[in-house]
Each structure stands twice: as structure tokens, then as C-alpha cells.
Amino acid sequence: MPEPFDLESAGLDLHPEIGELLARTPGIEARIYRDGEFLVREDEESQEIFILLTGGLVVERAPALPGAASTVLACLTADEGVAIVGEMAYLGALRRTASVRSAGMSRVLRLEPAHIDRIIDGFPMLTRVICMQFSRRLQETSQSLSRLQARFALNPGRRVAQDGDVLFRRGEAAGELHQLLAGALRLERDGTVTTATPESLPQGFVDLDPYLRAGAHGATATVDGMAFLAVIGPGDRETVVRCFPDLALKALRTPPES
């Protein structure tokens, strides 16, 4: 458990702004954390903000898989200048997105969100630190959104096929997924020939089931006249599932054809 300590008897060389902040702002607590003790834990609800005075802190996220190591996001030391953690509480964020633990023995100041108003009113150095933290958070959020968008983004190839072109034959590995955008196809299956158009196919996808299962085509697809198609590669199977979950579930619930 963290312990309080007396700043005056500790003899710390504090930045002038921190000393003035303490003099002008009641309610700021000085705490000592031992090695490995947590200042905040990921996913808990709290609004504490901390200024590191001595020692070091590790910011980390829980592992994505059981048994894996935690992901270290940052290692902060007092030697590198003023470090502030937990600043998102000022914006009303209650649930923590990462854990912060002490690396060695650390001395910190514990602030509440209301104290940030006092800092912004008259402490330019501390304000710059907080603004840099907010900027870093915005960049991290933007990068996370970009990665999320990339997971759902499809970048298919385009193909113009002529009359009689065979897109695939029955029994061939379904390495690509064809999406019919315009035109028509003849699908031959078990001696039966049907005509497929973009309107008659689910989202225009041709033989979706074997593509998702990485299996073999159950029909032969031949262009009837002219066709415009999008072609999705084998590396985008998971993306197709994320973009079209209802279609994928319906296809995968249907027993594969023999």
C-alpha cells in the first residue's frame, strides 16, 4: 500500500512550479510507492492524477492472450523531467485504459481533476506537459482507429472478363473470391446450368462458402457475355467475415458440399 510522506523533511529538489503549486493548492497528497505497487490498474474506475517526483513508473496493458507478457507502453523516470500520468481523468474518463506501476521506489504527488484547472490557470511548464500528454493520446487514438479501419478495409482487384472466360472450375481450390458487379455468369453444378447476376447473388459474391472455408469450388463459373468483377485474395478472408458478418455466418452454417 502507498504511504504518505512529508515533503519538507524529504529534502527534494522540486521544480519551482511544483513548489508554487503545492503552496497555492490544498488537497495535493505526497505518496511513496514501493517497487511493483500499482498507482492505477487497467479497467478500474478512478480519477487520480499523478506527478512523478522521484523514481520511475511503467505504463502497461494486460496481455491479449492468457499467459502472454504485458505490453509496456512507456517507462517514465523523474530524471527525464516532469512526468504526469492519469491525465485523461481531467476529461471525465473514469475507466483506466492502462495500468501504472512503480519501478523501484517512487515518490509522487496525487492530484484530483479539479487541480488541473489551477495548473492551467498559472503554471505554463506543467500545462505544456499536460498538453503534450493529451497530444500523445490523440495520436495513439488516431493510430488505433487507423489500424481498426485497416482491419475492415478491402482492396480488391478489378477484372473485366469476356464471354466464355472461365473464372474457376468445380473442384479447384477457392483461393480467390469473385464479386460480380455487372454482367452475368453461367454456373454449372451437377449437370445443371443456372444464370447468375449481381442481383441474384448475395452481395454479388460467387461461391462464397468454399472461399471462406478455404475449400474447393462446387461449381464452374463461366462469363456469359461480358462481366465486371472485383477479385478478393485469400489473405482477406478474415476481412470479408468482418465486413459481411451476416453473409459469412449464413454461409458457414450451411454444410459444405461434397
C-alpha positions in Angstrom: 0.0 0.0 0.0 1.3 3.5 -0.7 2.4 5.6 2.2 2.3 9.3 2.7 5.5 11.2 3.3 6.5 14.7 4.4 7.7 16.8 1.5 9.6 19.3 3.7 11.7 16.6 5.5 12.3 14.7 2.3 14.6 17.5 1.0 13.6 17.0 -2.6 14.8 19.4 -5.3 11.4 20.3 -6.8 10.8 22.3 -9.9 9.7 25.9 -8.9 6.3 25.5 -10.4 5.6 22.3 -8.4 6.6 24.1 -5.2 4.3 27.0 -6.0 1.5 24.6 -7.0 1.8 22.9 -3.6 1.8 26.3 -1.8 -1.3 27.5 -3.6 -3.3 24.3 -3.9 -4.6 22.4 -0.9 -5.5 18.7 -1.1 -2.5 17.5 -3.0 -1.1 14.4 -1.4 2.5 13.2 -1.4 2.9 9.4 -1.6 5.6 6.7 -1.7 5.1 3.6 -3.8 7.3 0.6 -3.5 8.6 -1.5 -6.3 5.8 -3.2 -8.2 3.0 -1.3 -6.5 0.2 -0.1 -8.8 -0.8 3.5 -8.9 -3.8 2.6 -11.1 -4.9 -0.6 -12.7 -6.3 -1.1 -16.2 -10.1 -1.0 -16.4 -10.7 0.3 -12.9 -12.7 3.4 -12.3 -10.7 6.2 -10.7 -9.9 9.9 -11.2 -6.5 10.2 -9.6 -3.7 12.1 -11.5 -0.1 11.7 -10.5 3.1 13.9 -10.9 6.3 11.8 -10.6 8.9 13.4 -8.3 11.5 10.6 -7.9 11.9 7.1 -9.2 10.2 5.6 -12.2 6.9 4.3 -13.5 5.9 1.7 -16.0 2.7 2.1 -18.1 1.4 -1.2 -19.4 -1.6 -3.0 -20.8 -2.7 -6.5 -20.0 -1.7 -9.3 -22.5 -4.2 -10.0 -25.3 -3.8 -13.8 -24.7 -3.6 -15.7 -21.4 -0.1 -16.4 -20.3 1.4 -13.8 -22.6 3.5 -10.9 -21.3 2.0 -7.4 -20.6 2.5 -4.8 -23.3 4.8 -2.0 -22.0 3.6 1.4 -23.4 6.0 3.7 -21.6 8.8 3.8 -19.0 8.9 7.1 -17.2 11.7 8.4 -14.9 12.0 11.6 -12.9 15.5 12.1 -14.3 13.9 12.8 -17.7 11.9 15.8 -16.5 8.4 16.2 -15.1 6.1 13.2 -15.8 2.3 13.2 -15.4 0.1 10.1 -15.6 -3.6 9.6 -15.4 -4.3 13.0 -17.0 -7.3 11.6 -19.0 -9.3 11.8 -15.8 -9.4 15.5 -16.3 -11.6 14.9 -19.4 -14.0 12.8 -17.5 -12.5 9.4 -18.4 -13.2 7.2 -15.4 -12.2 3.8 -16.6 -8.4 3.3 -17.0 -7.0 2.2 -20.3 -3.7 1.0 -18.9 -2.0 0.1 -15.6 0.7 2.2 -14.0 3.1 0.6 -11.5 6.2 1.8 -9.7 9.6 0.7 -10.9 11.7 0.8 -7.8 10.6 3.2 -5.1 8.8 6.2 -6.4 7.6 9.5 -4.8 4.6 11.1 -6.4 2.0 13.8 -5.9 -1.6 12.8 -6.1 -3.9 15.3 -7.7 -7.6 15.4 -8.5 -9.1 16.6 -11.8 -10.0 19.9 -10.2 -6.3 20.6 -9.5 -5.7 20.7 -13.3 -7.8 23.9 -13.6 -5.3 25.6 -11.2 -2.4 24.3 -13.2 -3.8 25.6 -16.5 -4.6 29.0 -14.9 -1.0 29.8 -13.8 1.6 27.1 -14.4 2.9 27.1 -18.0 5.5 24.4 -17.7 3.1 21.9 -16.1 0.4 22.9 -18.7 2.8 22.1 -21.5 3.5 18.7 -20.1 -0.3 18.0 -19.8 -0.9 19.3 -23.4 1.9 17.0 -24.7 0.2 14.1 -22.9 -3.1 14.9 -24.5 -1.5 15.3 -27.9 0.2 11.9 -27.5 -3.1 10.3 -26.5 -4.8 11.8 -29.6 -2.0 10.4 -31.8 -2.4 7.0 -30.2 -6.2 7.1 -30.7 -5.8 8.1 -34.3 -3.3 5.3 -34.9 -5.7 2.8 -33.2 -8.5 4.0 -35.4 -6.4 3.6 -38.5 -5.5 0.1 -37.6 -9.1 -0.7 -36.9 -10.1 0.8 -40.3 -7.4 -1.3 -42.0 -8.8 -4.4 -40.5 -12.2 -3.7 -42.2 -10.8 -2.3 -45.4 -10.9 -4.4 -48.6 -8.7 -3.5 -51.5 -9.9 -5.9 -54.2 -8.6 -6.1 -57.7 -10.7 -5.3 -60.7 -11.3 -7.5 -63.7 -13.2 -7.1 -67.0 -14.0 -10.7 -68.3 -15.1 -11.6 -71.8 -17.7 -14.0 -73.0 -16.6 -17.6 -72.4 -13.9 -16.8 -69.8 -13.9 -19.4 -67.0 -13.4 -17.8 -63.6 -12.9 -21.1 -61.9 -13.8 -24.8 -62.3 -15.5 -27.2 -60.0 -13.0 -28.9 -57.7 -10.4 -26.2 -58.0 -9.2 -24.6 -54.7 -11.2 -21.4 -53.9 -8.2 -19.2 -53.5 -10.0 -16.0 -54.7 -13.4 -14.6 -54.1 -15.2 -13.1 -57.1 -17.8 -10.4 -56.7 -19.9 -9.8 -59.8 -20.5 -6.1 -60.2 -22.2 -6.1 -63.7 -22.9 -8.7 -66.3 -23.9 -12.4 -66.0 -22.3 -15.8 -65.3 -23.2 -19.4 -66.1 -22.8 -21.6 -63.1 -22.6 -25.3 -63.9 -23.3 -27.6 -60.9 -24.1 -31.3 -61.0 -25.2 -31.1 -64.7 -27.4 -28.1 -64.0 -26.7 -24.7 -65.5 -28.1 -21.5 -63.9 -27.5 -17.8 -64.8 -26.2 -15.6 -62.0 -26.4 -11.8 -62.0 -25.3 -9.3 -59.3 -29.0 -9.2 -58.1 -29.3 -13.0 -57.7 -26.1 -13.4 -55.7 -25.5 -12.4 -52.1 -23.8 -9.1 -52.4 -22.7 -10.3 -55.8 -20.3 -12.9 -54.3 -19.8 -16.0 -56.4 -19.3 -19.3 -54.4 -18.7 -17.6 -51.1 -18.9 -20.7 -48.9 -15.8 -22.5 -50.3 -13.8 -19.3 -50.3 -14.5 -18.8 -46.6 -13.7 -22.4 -45.8 -10.5 -22.4 -48.0 -12.1 -25.4 -49.7 -12.8 -26.3 -53.4 -15.3 -24.7 -55.7 -18.6 -26.6 -56.0 -19.4 -25.2 -59.5 -17.8 -24.0 -62.7 -18.3 -20.2 -63.4 -18.2 -19.0 -67.0 -18.8 -15.5 -68.2 -22.0 -15.0 -70.2 -21.5 -12.0 -72.5 -19.2 -9.6 -70.5 -18.7 -9.2 -66.8 -17.1 -6.7 -64.4 -15.8 -8.2 -61.3 -14.0 -7.4 -58.1 -11.4 -10.1 -57.1 -10.5 -10.6 -53.4 -7.4 -12.5 -52.5 -7.0 -15.4 -50.0 -5.4 -13.1 -47.4 -8.6 -11.1 -47.0 -10.8 -14.0 -45.7 -11.0 -12.5 -42.2 -11.7 -9.1 -43.5 -14.6 -10.4 -45.6 -16.0 -12.0 -42.4 -15.7 -8.7 -40.5 -17.2 -6.7 -43.4 -20.1 -9.1 -44.1 -20.7 -11.0 -40.8 -24.3 -12.0 -41.6 -23.4 -13.4 -45.0 -20.4 -15.2 -43.6 -22.4 -16.8 -40.7 -25.1 -17.9 -43.1 -22.6 -19.4 -45.5 -20.6 -21.2 -42.7 -23.7 -22.5 -41.1 -24.6 -24.4 -44.3 -22.9 -27.8 -44.5 -20.1 -27.8 -47.2 -21.0 -29.6 -50.5 -19.4 -32.9 -51.1 
